[in-house]
Amino acid sequence: MLNRCVYFTPNGAPLYHPIRSSHVNSYVNYSTVQARAQSAMAAANSVRVAAAQMTSVNDIASNFATCSRLVKEAVSAGAKMLCLPENFSYVGSKSGDSLLIAEPLDGPIMQKYCSLARESGIWLSLGGFQEKGHDDAHLRNTHVIIDDAGNIRSTYSKIHLFDVDVPGGAVYKESSFTEPGKDIAAVDSPIGRLGLTVCYDLRFPEIYQQLRFQHEAQVILVPAAFTTVTGQAHWEILLRARAIETQCYVIASAQAGKHSEKRESYGETLIIDPWGTVVGRLPDRVSTGITVADIDFSLIDSVRAKMPIAKHRKPFDFWRPASL
């Protein structure tokens, strides 16, 4: 005879566990059933995400082939979303090359990625994309979210532009060909409510505070192409700080290795949980591939409940200038 023991997941779905019995004796191994139920409930309260690492070059077709392979790996791993790094579709061999290939979001480059998402049945985070600006001399560094039906769900244009004389490195002037964004962006997705940023934004905690406390982000995305000098010094520590202070997952997909004779990126794609623990990392800092991790919504809730900084923090208008 076969009976069934019923448990329920947090969303109300029944879980049936068979209980075998006979006329002579009948019993249930309660600890086994309980463990199975807890495992099922944990699975129902989490979702898998993948973060990519790659070395883009000045060949749009080659980069698309690499991204397509990474998408297949993410789908095979059971991920609902793949996050690709900044400049996923193109890295020029010299400054200003990106202007030559910049396109509107309805252009052929982005439409190929929309088709890729639809055909693969996976959400994509693409950031930043060289979106055509208001004139031929400017582009926007735009983070694009595409759903599994191939629709663009949200965009964010990078606010903080990288105009920096890197110690021991090159001089960068992103503002010479890029127009800054003005608006913060957050959007719902299968892996939670996303907060969108790009690369150099990482050094400005105000945007992350806004995303968490004004836009209710649960997962913050930081696609990037950090320099080797700044990456070695600051990349991981800044990412973990943003995760800890916002109590969000942080997913940081990175460009890695040598793109050309004149350009190299630090790499080190990371997924970090709300407690600041690294839960996803490629074994090789400059290799091409993906790392996967499960976004645990119960962990987000637990961290925020046990350390309720949302209740303890002062509102933005509290910090009025002191009178002299």
PyMOL commands that set and color helices and strands:
alter all, ss='L'
color gray80, all
select helices_A, chain A and resi 30-44+60-76+98-101+108-120+174-176+199-203+205-213+228-246+297-306+309-312+316-318
alter helices_A, ss='H'
color red, helices_A
select strands_A, chain A and resi 2-8+14-20+46-54+81-84+123-132+139-146+152-157+163-165+171-173+186-189+192-196+219-221+249-252+254-258+264-266+270-272+278-281+289-296
alter strands_A, ss='S'
color yellow, strands_A
deselect
rebuild
show_as cartoon
